[in-house]
């Protein structure tokens, strides 16, 4: 897809959202079913994922780890955003690569040490750009990718999360 095709595709959507801002607010949903052996099956738009404990917490390694899934979501969103921004700006980035890695102290989630955080302590997101871009273009591409990546922005500016529990039935 080139810049003109992307702009043509998104122009009516953007116009609709400018005219009717409430139409831009969409509720995305996910649902999982608790399974045997400390697992939870989550239906994605493309496949059923069975998540389980990470091997560092007693898991077998045969199930997806939710921490890995979080990093995968970050990489996917950042990669799509990078590609869209580059396309919109007419930048050729070829077969670029996006990587994320994060540090976890599993003592936190296992309740071994109260001072150990539960969750990622640090996350690093890196882009290897396969394109002949100037430093100014690279800086612009990075700045706009950070600005418009939904998962990145959600992690940087955590929203309020409401939690509830009801009896199944």
Secondary structure, DSSP 4 states (H G I P E B T S, - for coil): --HHHHHHHHHHHHHHHHH-GGGG-------EEEETTTEEEEE-SS-EEEEE--GGGT--SSSB-HHHHHHHHHHHHHHHHHHHHHHHTT----S-EEEEEEEE-HHHHTTS-TTSPSSEEEEEEEEE--S---HHHHHHHHHHHHHH-HHHHHHHTPPP---------
